[in-house]
Amino acid sequence: MAQPSSPLAPSSEDRIVRRKLSDLVLERLTAMVLSGELKPGDTVPSERDLMARFGVGRPAVREALQAMQMRGLITIVHGERSRVNPLTAEIALHQADTMAQVILSTAPEALDHLKDVRRLFETGMVRIAVAKATPAEIAELREVVHSQRRALGDAPAFIACDIAFHRRIAEISGNPILRAVSEAMLNWVFRYHNDLLHWSGREDVTLGDHLRIIERIEARDAEGAVAAMQAHLDRSTGVIQHSA
């Protein structure tokens, strides 16, 4: 016969978990940044000072500082004092890079989900560009396409120009969060599926699509620009699916 469980038996919620000292130091350092005690551009206290302040050894401090750098909160330069980085949307989204790499590498359906999100995002960005793009910004888009044409035959350079084109459209919004989201999505797509997104032998299709998008932006034709962007992304998606 089963014995009744003791009313004092610890549950998963009651258990006290022993935490690493480096995690506690990381928590304190992060709080110092978020509270403004350590401001962007400030030097981080020396390892010796942190050891004395928190009452821990050098390994815990060093591990915490490395974790801070991985999160984009500080920059560690050999031979110099670490400095606090500005808190930006780019830093926040950068933290998702590792997880994105794992998901896109192990879950085939994740790329389809990312492409769906990108389609919604890019068509929204081009609609904003129609409303806000200045003649100088339109000229910059054309120069990106000219650079991309000059990069024919050089796949890495061609892809870099492709990224620059879509990034520039997002920058026209003037919204740093939208710019950071664009940068993150482009990096995820192009970095983890670079081989699928290089249209070997069909680069002229990409160039033509980009020019049509610019023409619709310049004409202040929102619906036409959205349709041109959708057609461009649908064509590239078709190549990806055919190559997969």
Solvent accessible surface area in square Angstrom, and as a share of the most:
residue,aa,sasa,rsa
1,M,230,1.03
2,A,95,0.74
3,Q,154,0.68
4,P,119,0.75
5,S,99,0.64
6,S,64,0.41
7,P,137,0.86
8,L,160,0.80
9,A,58,0.45
10,P,79,0.50
11,S,52,0.34
12,S,101,0.65
13,E,164,0.74
14,D,99,0.51
15,R,149,0.54
16,I,173,0.88
17,V,117,0.67
18,R,230,0.84
19,R,118,0.43
20,K,117,0.50
21,L,99,0.49
22,S,6,0.04
23,D,58,0.30
24,L,68,0.34
25,V,3,0.01
26,L,18,0.09
27,E,92,0.41
28,R,139,0.51
29,L,1,0.00
30,T,24,0.14
31,A,55,0.42
32,M,10,0.04
33,V,8,0.05
34,L,121,0.60
35,S,87,0.56
36,G,25,0.24
37,E,93,0.42
38,L,13,0.07
39,K,118,0.50
40,P,81,0.51
41,G,40,0.39
42,D,53,0.28
43,T,48,0.28
44,V,5,0.03
45,P,34,0.21
46,S,35,0.23
47,E,44,0.20
48,R,170,0.62
49,D,82,0.42
50,L,0,0.00
51,M,47,0.21
52,A,85,0.66
53,R,135,0.49
54,F,34,0.14
55,G,68,0.65
56,V,24,0.14
57,G,35,0.34
58,R,80,0.29
59,P,104,0.66
60,A,11,0.08
61,V,0,0.00
62,R,128,0.47
63,E,83,0.37
64,A,1,0.01
65,L,13,0.07
66,Q,93,0.41
67,A,27,0.21
68,M,1,0.01
69,Q,65,0.29
70,M,150,0.67
71,R,110,0.40
72,G,13,0.12
73,L,18,0.09
74,I,2,0.01
75,T,59,0.35
76,I,53,0.27
77,V,68,0.39
78,H,186,0.83
79,G,77,0.74
80,E,121,0.54
81,R,121,0.44
82,S,14,0.09
83,R,125,0.46
84,V,4,0.02
85,N,30,0.15
86,P,79,0.50
87,L,89,0.44
88,T,60,0.35
89,A,27,0.21
90,E,63,0.28
91,I,29,0.15
92,A,67,0.52
93,L,48,0.24
94,H,98,0.44
95,Q,75,0.33
96,A,37,0.29
97,D,17,0.09
98,T,97,0.56
99,M,117,0.52
100,A,12,0.09
101,Q,89,0.40
102,V,77,0.44
103,I,78,0.40
104,L,14,0.07
105,S,81,0.52
106,T,100,0.58
107,A,25,0.19
108,P,114,0.72
109,E,93,0.42
110,A,11,0.09
111,L,16,0.08
112,D,65,0.34
113,H,110,0.49
114,L,20,0.10
115,K,17,0.07
116,D,75,0.39
117,V,82,0.47
118,R,18,0.06
119,R,58,0.21
120,L,139,0.69
121,F,31,0.13
122,E,5,0.02
123,T,16,0.09
124,G,28,0.27
125,M,10,0.04
126,V,0,0.00
127,R,102,0.37
128,I,54,0.27
129,A,0,0.00
130,V,9,0.05
131,A,84,0.65
132,K,108,0.46
133,A,2,0.01
134,T,62,0.36
135,P,110,0.69
136,A,64,0.50
137,E,35,0.16
138,I,11,0.05
139,A,56,0.43
140,E,74,0.33
141,L,0,0.00
142,R,72,0.26
143,E,85,0.38
144,V,26,0.15
145,V,1,0.00
146,H,88,0.39
147,S,34,0.22
148,Q,0,0.00
149,R,106,0.39
150,R,167,0.61
151,A,10,0.08
152,L,76,0.38
153,G,87,0.83
154,D,70,0.37
155,A,33,0.26
156,P,100,0.63
157,A,37,0.29
158,F,7,0.03
159,I,10,0.05
160,A,56,0.44
161,C,21,0.13
162,D,16,0.09
163,I,25,0.13
164,A,29,0.22
165,F,0,0.00
166,H,2,0.01
167,R,69,0.25
168,R,48,0.17
169,I,1,0.01
170,A,1,0.01
171,E,58,0.26
172,I,7,0.04
173,S,8,0.05
174,G,59,0.57
175,N,59,0.30
176,P,71,0.45
177,I,107,0.54
178,L,45,0.22
179,R,81,0.30
180,A,2,0.01
181,V,43,0.25
182,S,2,0.01
183,E,48,0.21
184,A,9,0.07
185,M,9,0.04
186,L,1,0.01
187,N,38,0.19
188,W,38,0.13
189,V,1,0.01
190,F,12,0.05
191,R,125,0.46
192,Y,40,0.15
193,H,30,0.13
194,N,69,0.35
195,D,115,0.59
196,L,32,0.16
197,L,15,0.07
198,H,51,0.23
199,W,14,0.05
200,S,88,0.57
201,G,72,0.70
202,R,110,0.40
203,E,26,0.12
204,D,95,0.49
205,V,44,0.26
206,T,5,0.03
207,L,0,0.00
208,G,19,0.18
209,D,2,0.01
210,H,0,0.00
211,L,48,0.24
212,R,116,0.42
213,I,0,0.00
214,I,0,0.00
215,E,81,0.36
216,R,84,0.31
217,I,0,0.00
218,E,89,0.40
219,A,56,0.43
220,R,116,0.42
221,D,46,0.24
222,A,30,0.23
223,E,113,0.51
224,G,19,0.18
225,A,0,0.00
226,V,15,0.09
227,A,55,0.43
228,A,17,0.14
229,M,0,0.00
230,Q,74,0.33
231,A,36,0.28
232,H,8,0.04
233,L,7,0.03
234,D,73,0.38
235,R,90,0.33
236,S,13,0.08
237,T,18,0.10
238,G,35,0.34
239,V,26,0.15
240,I,6,0.03
241,Q,112,0.50
242,H,165,0.74
243,S,60,0.38
244,A,103,0.80
